[in-house]
Amino acid sequence: MKLTNERVAVCGAGGFIGGHLVQTLLKNGVNVVRAVDVKPLDRWYQKSNDVENLVLDLRDKDNCYKAAEDIQVVFQLAADMGGMGFIENNKALCMLSVLTNTHMLMAAKDRGVERFFFSSSACVYNGDKQKTPDVIPLKEEDAYPALPEDGYGWEKLFSERMCRHFEEDYGLQTRVARYHNVYGTFGTYDGGREKAPAAICRKVIQAKASGNHQIEIWGDGSQTRSFMYVDDCTYGTQAILESDIHEPLNLGSSELVTINQLVDVVEEIAGVELKRNYKLDAPKGVNGRNSDNTKILEYLGWEPSIRLKDGMTKTYEWIESRMLIPAAK
């Protein structure tokens, strides 16, 4: 399938990735007709006047049927989630996203949707394979035997299985991508739901502006991750939706760094050097996680490739503009 005139809905469009996805699809000439999110419109990160913007709580079944009405393609990104600090302390809330996924799949089946994309997460992977910082990149089959991140990871893994069985039992074409640590502009950088790249940008900006050149780092800084810039994420999302891949697929950068190295990158962007204070009892997630991109390269001939330094520069500058310009006024 090549998206052309199909009527497309994006669920979770008021969020960070969803907002970028709507803009990417429109730029690519895709017929996005509906954007849906639970947040009031004035709290959406990005909003387009070229689509129907609906404020709906998709945990409610009837609202899912409204979202899927007269729609041929659904991108299901709606979820209650955040960074590690949020998902470790809100396991039940994260699990409740299964209502959204269940009801959207039911609505898609009954409304005759032709193709359904589900945004899963690298948090589905077996924790025993992520115990050391020098982790071996995670292959798609490493999700089983199942030992995902408690709460959030279990919800994502269960929803992946629902997609599989809705395709097997009902013929609904489903596509699943496992996102690895997406970051970028127009996202959360404070308030408790932010992820590491945005949080570190905020802390460095605050330290530089205040003259108190110190930064608090969660964990000992040796934990490793790969971080994917949001433009790679939205490109890959559309490519996977359009593909003939019927199995969950990694969508992440393979550029592995420690959290300390991530701080190094942001310090270099900011032109500042900070004293590091390590909060060892803070939520830090697994010790190591990286994306094995063998399959996406094999299937699509492409993998996320925007360098961390380039993506973090854009992210830092955007967060800095949000934090400092209002203060200047």
N, C-alpha and C positions, 0 to 999 in steps of 0.2 A: 504493500500500500504506500502510495505517495500522497501525503495530505494536500488536497487542492480545494475542492468545493464542499467537502464534508463539513457538517455543522459540529463544531467542537465546543466542549465545556471544560473549563479548568476549575477544579474544586480545591480550595485552599489558596485562591488567587489573591487574597489580601495579605498573605504571608510573604516571607522573604523569597523563597525559591519560586512559589506560585506567581508572584508579581513579575519576576524576571521572565518566567516561562511565557506568560501572556504577551509580554513585549517582544520576545524572541519569535513566537509564532506569528504575531501580526507582521513583524518585519519580514518574515519569510513568506508572506502572502497566504497564510493559513486562515481559514474562515472561522475565527474564534467568535462565537456569538454570545457566549455566556461565561461570566466570571462569578464565582460563588465563594463566600467566606462568612464565618460566624461573627467577625468583628464589625462594628459600625463602620460605615464607609470612610469617615474621617480618620480612622485608625489603620486603614490599609496602607501598606508600605508604598505601593504603586497602584495607580488606577487609570484605566483607559476609558475615554468617552466613546470609543468606537465599538464597545461591546455592552451587553446587558449585564449590569452589576447587581447581583442579588445578595442580600444579607440573610443567610439561612443557617440554622444549626443542623448540620448534616448527621448528627447523632439521631435525629428524628427521622423515621422512615418516610413519612409523608413529604418532608422537605427534600429528601433524596429523589423522590419521584418528580417533584417540581424541577429539580436541577437537571434531570435526565430527559425531560420532555422534549420531543422533537430534536434529539441530539444523536449523532452517529458515532462520535468519538469522545471518550471521557478520559481526562487526566486527573487521577485521584491522588492529590497531594495533601488533602486536609487531614490534620492530626494535631493533637494536643501534646506538644513536646518543646524541648529546649536543649540547652547544653547539659553537660554532665551534672552540674549542680542541681539542675531542675529534675532530670529524669531519675537520679538516685534518691531524691526526696519526694517524688510524686509518682510512685509506681502504679497505684490504683488509677490515678488520673490518666496516665499514659495508656494503661490497659483499656480504658473506656473508648479509645479510638477504634477499637474493634467494632463498636456499634456503627460508626461511620462507614467503615470498609464493608461490613456485612450489608448494610442497607443500601449503599451505593451499588454493590454488585447485584443485589436483588432488583433494584430499580433499572440498572443497565440491561439486565436480562429481560425484564418485563416490558421495557420501553423499546426493545429492538436495537440497542446500541451495537455497533459493528465491532468496535475495538475499545479495550479498557486498559489503561496504564495505571500501575500501582507503584508508588514510590516507597520501596522498602529501605533497609538500612544495613550498614555493616555491623550493627549491634546484634544481628541475628547469628553471628558466628560463634562457634564453640569457644568458650572462655579458656579452656585448657590449652588452646593454640595461641594464646595471647598473653602468656605469663611473663615473658622476658622482653626487654626493649629491642633486642636484636631478632625480632620476630621474622619468621618466614612469611612472605606475602601470602595472603589468604586466597585460596582457590574457591570457586563457587561450591564445590562439593564439601568444603570444610564446615558447612552449616550443620552437617550431620555426622555423628550422633549429636542430637540437639543439647546444647548448653549455652543458650544466648544470654545477653544482658537481661538481668531480672526486670520484669515489668515491661519496659519499652521493647526490648528485644524479642520477648516471647510474643507480644502483640503483633509485631511485624512478621515474625516467622509463621504464626498462625494465619495471618492474612495472606501471606504468600501461598499457603496451602489452599486457602479458599479460592484464590484466583485459579490455581491449577485445577481444582475440582469443578469450578464453574465452567471452565473450558471443556473438560472431559465430559461432564454430565449434561451441559446445556448448550455447548457450542459457542459460548461467548469467547471471542478472541481476546486473550489477556496477555499483557507484557509487563514484566517486573524488572526494575533496576534497583540494585542495592547501592544507595548513595554512601560515599565515604567523605565525611567531614567537609561539607560545603560551606564556603565563606564568600564574602564579597560586599558590595555596596547595597544600600537600601535594605539593611537588616537590623536585627536587635544587637545593641552593644552595651546595654545596661538593664537593670531591673530584675536580673536573676535567671532569665532564659537564654542569655547570650552564650555563644560558644567561644572556645579558646582564642581563635584569631582576633575576633572583635573585642573580647575582654582584654587581651593584651594590648591592642591598639589603644583602647580607652585608658588603661592604666598608665601607659607610656605618655600619652597626651596630657593626662592629669599631672603626672610627675614633672614633666617638662614645663608645663604652664605654672605650676606652683613653686618650682624651685626646690622641692623636696625630692631629690633624685634617688628614690627607692621604689621598688616594685615587689608586690607579693605574688608568688608563684605557687599554684596548687600542686602538691606533690614535691618530689625532689628535682624535677625538671629533666629527669633522664628518660621518662616515658616517651615513646615514639609514635608518630602518626604521619599519615599523608593527608594533605589538604587540597581540595579541588575548588578552583575558582568557579563562580556561579555561571559564567558564560560557557565553560566546558560542560557544566551540568545540564544546562538547558539545551545545548546542541545535542548532547548524548541522549537526553530524554526523548527528543523528537525522533532521533535516528533509531532508537530502540523501539519506540511505538510503531514506526513505519516498517520495521524489519520483520523477518519470518522467524525470529528467535522465540521459542516457546518456554524457555527456562529462565530462572532468575539470573541476572547478569551484573557483575561488578561494574559500577560507574564511579571511578575515583582516580586520582593521580597516584602514580607509583613513586613520586619524589618523597622519600622518607626523611623526616627530620625529628630531632628531639624537641621537647618543649623549650629547653634552653636555647636551641638553635633558632626556634621560632622567635624567641625574645631577641636574639642577636639580629635577626632580619629587621624587626620593627625598630630596634635601637638605631640601626644603620639608616633606615628611612628617616627617622626623626632627628638624626645627628646628635644623639645623646647616649651617655653610658650611665646605667643605673645600678645601685646596690641591690642585690637580690635577696629577698627574705622568703624562705620556703615554708609554706604551711603544710606540714606533713599529714595532718589529720583531715585535710579538705578532700572532697570527692575528686578523684583523678581518673576513674575508669580503669581499663585494662592497661598493662604495662607496655604493650606494643601492638600496633595494628597497621597493616599496609595492604594495598590492593594488588592482587595478581591480575594483570590485564591481558593474559594470554588469549582468553576467549573473545574479549571485545575486539582485539586486534585481528583475530582469526575471522570473526563474523562481520565486522564493519570496516576493517582496514584502518582503524582510527582508535586513538585513546586520548584521554584528557592530557593536554600538554602545555597549558599556560603555566609558566614558571612561578614558583611561590613568591619570589621577590617582586615580580611584575604585578601579580594579583594583590599582594599585600600592600604595595604602594598605592594602588587605586583605592583599596579598602581604607587604609590609614588616612588618605587625603579626604575621603568622603566623611569618615567619622570625625576627623578634625574640624571640617567645615561645619558640621552639625553641632559640635561641642563649643567651639570658640567664637564663631560669628555671632550667635545670639548673645553671648556674654559681652562682646564688644559693643553691642547696641545698648 
